[in-house]
């Protein structure tokens, strides 16, 4: 399967193509699935950094369909890693449900990166949802001694907006890697297209941030929520750009 115009653009942007091979899979919850891979030589070439992600290509009725996924437990020496899929109706989830040992999938490495905050933060504030759960875990693993508050948006079953994060997801059973001594989880149901999460975060964030020069806020929600919160944090709370990492992980249905 070719990668269409998106693949051409990624090539021009020096994207590197690899083929991953499935070695196993496991259902984490009814709405969350993990697939294990051999990396096709990628990790030996690229190395590993926190929140590292790849663009994975799926077939969508004969057309290429790519989505970005964060690597889970990458092991450069063994050449293995896993990907976690929040399940819903769509080509990526359909592929993950059916994935069996020996199956292959194409991927492109382009655009990923991570710069650790300097000086180290006194507290991490991470804001995400099931789509960004693997990246949240990777961030917490990268800064294990730093206290963290995690605002985790769970899907509102009554809302019905299609998204890569999946419908009906709940915190219960999801593989959040929390240290009860250092990490505080604040689960927030998705309401009003993400506006409820924005309201909850704005109410709590000033007290959590403290000194803007030692704070660190990481955001990976839907694109609208991410932009809204990033703008508020930079303009109203005066955090420098180097203390805010914001990336929209998915787009709400129109």
Secondary structure as the mmCIF struct_conf table of DSSP 4:
data_model
#
loop_
_struct_conf.conf_type_id
_struct_conf.id
_struct_conf.beg_label_comp_id
_struct_conf.beg_label_asym_id
_struct_conf.beg_label_seq_id
_struct_conf.end_label_comp_id
_struct_conf.end_label_asym_id
_struct_conf.end_label_seq_id
HELX_RH_AL_P HELX_RH_AL_P1 UNK A 4 UNK A 12
TURN_TY1_P TURN_TY1_P1 UNK A 13 UNK A 14
STRN STRN1 UNK A 16 UNK A 29
TURN_TY1_P TURN_TY1_P2 UNK A 30 UNK A 31
STRN STRN2 UNK A 32 UNK A 38
TURN_TY1_P TURN_TY1_P3 UNK A 40 UNK A 41
HELX_RH_AL_P HELX_RH_AL_P2 UNK A 42 UNK A 46
TURN_TY1_P TURN_TY1_P4 UNK A 50 UNK A 51
STRN STRN3 UNK A 53 UNK A 60
TURN_TY1_P TURN_TY1_P5 UNK A 61 UNK A 62
STRN STRN4 UNK A 63 UNK A 70
STRN STRN5 UNK A 72 UNK A 75
TURN_TY1_P TURN_TY1_P6 UNK A 76 UNK A 79
STRN STRN6 UNK A 80 UNK A 86
BEND BEND1 UNK A 89 UNK A 90
HELX_RH_AL_P HELX_RH_AL_P3 UNK A 91 UNK A 98
TURN_TY1_P TURN_TY1_P7 UNK A 101 UNK A 102
STRN STRN7 UNK A 104 UNK A 109
BEND BEND2 UNK A 111 UNK A 111
BEND BEND3 UNK A 118 UNK A 119
HELX_LH_PP_P HELX_LH_PP_P1 UNK A 120 UNK A 121
BEND BEND4 UNK A 122 UNK A 122
STRN STRN8 UNK A 123 UNK A 129
HELX_RH_3T_P HELX_RH_3T_P1 UNK A 130 UNK A 132
HELX_RH_AL_P HELX_RH_AL_P4 UNK A 133 UNK A 142
TURN_TY1_P TURN_TY1_P8 UNK A 143 UNK A 145
BEND BEND5 UNK A 146 UNK A 146
STRN STRN9 UNK A 147 UNK A 154
HELX_LH_PP_P HELX_LH_PP_P2 UNK A 155 UNK A 155
TURN_TY1_P TURN_TY1_P9 UNK A 157 UNK A 159
TURN_TY1_P TURN_TY1_P10 UNK A 164 UNK A 165
BEND BEND6 UNK A 167 UNK A 168
BEND BEND7 UNK A 171 UNK A 171
TURN_TY1_P TURN_TY1_P11 UNK A 172 UNK A 173
TURN_TY1_P TURN_TY1_P12 UNK A 180 UNK A 182
STRN STRN10 UNK A 183 UNK A 189
HELX_RH_3T_P HELX_RH_3T_P2 UNK A 192 UNK A 194
HELX_RH_AL_P HELX_RH_AL_P5 UNK A 195 UNK A 209
BEND BEND8 UNK A 211 UNK A 211
TURN_TY1_P TURN_TY1_P13 UNK A 212 UNK A 214
STRN STRN11 UNK A 215 UNK A 219
BEND BEND9 UNK A 221 UNK A 221
STRN STRN12 UNK A 222 UNK A 222
HELX_RH_AL_P HELX_RH_AL_P6 UNK A 223 UNK A 235
TURN_TY1_P TURN_TY1_P14 UNK A 236 UNK A 236
BEND BEND10 UNK A 237 UNK A 237
HELX_RH_3T_P HELX_RH_3T_P3 UNK A 241 UNK A 243
STRN STRN13 UNK A 244 UNK A 246
STRN STRN14 UNK A 250 UNK A 250
#
